[in-house]
Structures are given as C-alpha cells and as structure tokens.
Amino acid sequence: MKSIRIGTRNSPLALWQAREVARKLQNKNFKTEIVPIISSGDKNLTQPLYTLGITGIFTKDLDIALLNDEIDIAVHSLKDVPTNLPKGIKMISVLERDFPQDVLVRNSRSKNIDLKDLKIATSSLRRRAFWLKEFPGTEFSDIRGNVQTRLKKLEEGVADATLFSLAGLKRMNLDIQYEFLPFMLSAPSQGVVGIAGHEDKTEINEILKNISDSQTEICTNIERTFLNTLEGGCTAPIGAFAEINDNNEVRFLGRISSLNGENTIETDEIFQYNSSDNFGEKLAQKVLNNGGKELMSIIKMSL
C-alpha cells in the first residue's frame, strides 16, 4: 500500500493530532504522509463561530479534500465535527480520550481577581452560558485563533481570562498556570481525536479501526447522539460527558442551557451499557420532554 495521506488543519494543535495518528499507524508498519489544509474557520478569525452560519466550519475543507481524493483520512478534534456528516464520509476511528475538562487561564495582571469579577474572552456559546449560570452579569469579549494566538491576545488585554480545553494545553506541552472549573461541563467529544474517512476506502478504514479506542468510541457515540437528538449542531449551549467506570457502567452528564444561563436542564445518570440500546437518544428525549424542547426553540430564535 502507498502512504496513507493524513489531512489536517494547519494549526500547531491540529498538526500534533495528525502526527499522533501517523505515529500509531507507523507502529503498525504503515507509511504515512501529512497533508496540511487551511480551513475556512482558520481563515476568518474576526467573527464568532456561531455567526458564520454553518456547522463544520473547521471540517468542511477537509471533507472536500476527502471527497476529491486529495487525502485518504482526515484528523479532527472530534468536538468540532458535526453530528451529520456529508454523504460518503464517516467517522472511522477515535483515539483514547485524554483531559476532557475546560480550564481557566488568566493573564498576568488578573491573578487575584475573583472569578465573578473577571472579564472573560470566549466565542463559545456553551462556555458563556455555563459561566453565566454561576456568575450572572459577567462581561465577555470574543476571541478566536489557535492556542498560541489566544494566549497572545489575552496578554495584550482582550480580557482578564479565557477558557481552554485542557487537552489542547497538554498536547502543546505548554507550561502555563490554569484552574479547573467544576461547574463547566465539557462539549460533547471534548478531548478526543477523531479520524474520518471515505466510506469507499474499505481497506484503509479497516486499518484505522485497529487504532480506535473502544471505550472512547462508546462514550463519544452516546455524547454525539445526545447532541444530535437535541439538534444542537455546533452552536447551542450543550454539554455532555460519558465515562465508563470499573463496573462497566456508564455515567452520563448532560446539560442544555439558555444563552444567558438562567434556565438550565441537566441529567446525571448511571446505567449498564448495552450496544443495542440507543442511550444518547433516550437521554436527550428525557431532556427534551423536561422543557428542553421549548428551550431549544428559544435558543434558535435568538441566534
């Protein structure tokens, strides 16, 4: 077989993820080639993502490259991947999840400011809504760009602090101080590297299945089905996190919030996993029947 062409965004974090996939494939004696592609989401750094009007802003250009046979596989942060993929493309494999949490990073002048008094830079509706649930009246500013760009903007004074996925900081091996935020429920699939492929490339897809982590697969399927059933796309303030405990039980935390954080519906359940049960859909239906339907329609009208 020729080299497996690995498509990726061009940011330092995305390239780290692509190299990690390449390493796992090379360990199984497959040749690889990394093909960086600049995504639309990386070209437009001025508008918040939710105003760009489409889901998959970070994945669209890689989808096109896959369909045009310019690459064999596409490596993504799974939380950026829409739950409905273009015809011909499917998620084949996920690497083992690490560090799913959101963390707070302050600039050097804001070390002693109380959480409730911080001005926060984030373009994520989920992070804003969940923060406002705890600290109503917080002032926000938008921030876009890769990890290094956002850290630079933070130090230049765009805000007192910003929020990162801990996985991104760890993967970049950045030596910076951060704080855990127990009230922030992560985005569905946060901390997971996902690999998409063309459904016709059966030989490559079989190879990819050999580097997939089965527990992460189960958990992210539940989280992404939960998101999809709530019709959240990539914009509504929806959090979801599933993990498997020592008794082979799944604990699932899910949350949907109004944009201002005032109205929140949550679920926290433990259940025995059974592959034939569509838990993500069932859990989402519970939330929808508990006031989630009305909340989703209010959110959609506000965006």
N, C-alpha and C positions, 0 to 999 in steps of 0.2 A: 504494500500500500504506500502511496505517496504521503508526504507530510500532511497532517491534519491542520487545516488553516483555521486558526482561532481568531474570530473577530472580537474586538473590544473597543470601548470608548478610549479616548486618548489621555484621560486624566491619570495622575500617578496611582491613585487607588484602584482604578479600573485595570491598569496595566499590572499591578500587583496581583489582582484576582486572576487575570489571564495567565500570568506566569505560574500561579499556584495550580491551575488546571493543567497547564503544559507539563509541570513537574510530575503530577500524578499520572499523566499519560506516558511520559518518558520512563517512569518507573515500571511501566508495563511494556516497555520496549517499542513504543510508537513514536515516530518522528513528528515534530510539531513546528508550526510557523505562526508567529503572532502578527495579526493584521490590524493596526490601529485605524479607527474610523471616527471622524469628528461628528458628534451627534448634534441635532438641532438644539437640544437642551443646553449643550455646551457653547453653542454659537450665540444664543440670546441670554445674556446674564443680567439684563436690566429688569425684565418683567418677572413677577412671581409666577411660579409654575401654574397655579390654578387659574391665571388669567390667559394662558396661552391657548386654552380652548380645546386641547386634545389630551387624551391619555397616551401614555407610551412615548412621551417626548424624548426620553433618553434611550428608547429601544427601537424607535421607528427606522432610523438609518441602518441599524444592524439587521433589522428584519428585511429591509430592501436588499442588503448585501447577501443575506442568506438565500432569498428568493432568486436573485440574479446569479447565484453560484459563484460569488466572489469570495465567499468564506464557507467553511463546512459546518462550523458551530459558532454560536455567539455566547459570550460570557457576560453575565449581568449581576448587579446587586438585585436579588430576587424581589425586594420590596419595590423596585422601580418598574417591574414587569406587569403590564395589565393582566387582569384575570382572563380576559378574552383575547386570544392570540390570532394573528392573521391566518387565513386559510393556508395550509401547507406547513405551518410552523408549530412545533410543540416543545414544551419543557421536557427534556430527556432525563436530566440528572441534577442533583443538588449535593454540594459538599457539606460536610458536617458543620452545623451551626456553631458559631462562637460569639460571645459578647453581644447579646441582642439588645442591651439596655441603651436608653438615651442618657447622656450625661451633660452637665452644665460646665461650660468653660468661660471664665471671666477674663476681662482684660486686666492689665497690671494695676490699673487705678481703682478697681472695683472690688478688691479683695474683702473689704469689711462691710460692704453694703448688705442689708437684709434681703433675703430672697424676694419679699413682697415689694421692695423698693427698686429692684433692678429694672433697667430698660433692656428689653430682650430683642435680639436680632434673629428672626426666623421667618422663612417664607412658607413654612408648613402649617396648614390649617389645623392638623391634628395637634401639633405641639402648642400652637397658640390656644386652642380651645381647652386642652387639658391643663395648661398653665393657668388660664383664666378661671377655671373651676376652683383652683386653690387661691389664686391671687387676683380677684376682680380689679379692673381698673389699670392693669399693667399696660405700659406703653410699649408698642412694638415697632420695629423697622424691618424692612425686607433685606434679605442677604442671599446672594447666590454665588456659585462658583465652587471649585474643588476645596478640599480641606485647607490647603495652604492659603488659597485666596481669601477664604472666610476668616482665617486666623489673622491675616494681614489687615483686613477691613476692620476687624474687631479692635485691634491695637490702634488703628487710626481713628477710632472713636465713633464708629457707626452705632454702637450700643455699649452697654456695660458688660453684657454676656451673651453667649449664644449656645445652641444645643447641637450636639453631635451624636451620631451613632457611635457607641464605644468601639464597635468592630473596626470602623474606619480609622480611629486614632491608633488602635493596637496594630492594625495591618501596616500602617505607615511608620510604626515604631517611634511615634512622637513622644518626646519627654516633656509633657505639659501636665499641669495640675487640672483635675476635673472632680466634679462632685456627682454622686449618684442622686437620683430623684425618684424616690419610691412611688410617687403619685403619677409618674409618666409611664403610661402603658405603651409599649413599642408598636410600630407599624407592623401589619401582617408580613411575615417572612423577613423581618429585620435581622441582620447578622448572617444572612445566608447567601452564598454564591450559587447562582443558578445557571445551568447550561441549556441553551435552546438549540434545536437542530431542525433540519428539513425532514419531514416525515418520509420522504422517498429514500433518504440515505440510511437504509436499514443497517448496513454493515457498521458504519460509524456510530449509529445510535446504540447498537449492541455493545460496542466498546465503551461508550460513555456510561452505560448502566453499571459497568464494573467499578466505576469510581464514585457511584452515588451512595449516600448515607441513608439507610432505610428508616431510621428513627426521625431524622430531619425531614425526610420525604413525607412520612405520616403527618407530622406536626404542621408542616407548611401547607400540605393539602387541605387540612382542616381550616387553617387560618385563611387561606386564599378562597376557599369555598364560602366561608363565613362572610368575607369581604364581598365576593361576587353576588351572594344572595341579598346582601344589604344594598347592592347596586352602588357601592361606594366609589368605583373607579379608583383614581389616584388622588382624589381631591377631598372628599368628605372627612370630617374628624372621626376616624375609626381606628381603634387599636385592637390587636388580637395577639395572644401568645399561648401556644400549647407546648407542654413538655411531658415526657414520659417518665414516671417515677419507677422506683425499684420493684414495685409490684405489677409492673406492666400496665399501670393505669395512666390515663391521660388526664392532666389537669389543664383546663382551658379557661383563660381570662379574656373576656371580650367587652368592648365599650364603644358606644356611639355618643357623641356629644353635640349640642348646639354650638354654633360658631362662637358664641360669647361665653360658653362654658357653664351657663346657668342650668341647662336641662341635660341631664346625663342618664343613660340607661346602661346598666352593667350586668354581666353574667360571670359567675365563677363556679365551674362545675368540675367534678371528678367522675370519670367513667371508665369502664373496661373497654379497651379498643377492640373493635371488630371491623374488619375491612369491608364487610357488606353493608354496614350502616353509614349513611351519609351524615356524620355528626356535624360538620361545618354548616350544612344547610339547616339541620334541625335546630342548632343553637341560634342561628340567625333568625329563623322563623319565630322562635321564642321571643327574641328581642323585638322583632317587627310587631308581634301581637301584643307586646307590652308597652306600646307607644312609639316604637321605632319607626313605624310607617309614617306617622304624622311628622315626626322629627325629620325624617329623610326628605319629605316633600317641602318642609320649611327651608331646609338647607339648600335644596336645589333651586328654590325660588330666590334665595339670597345671593347665589353665586352668579 
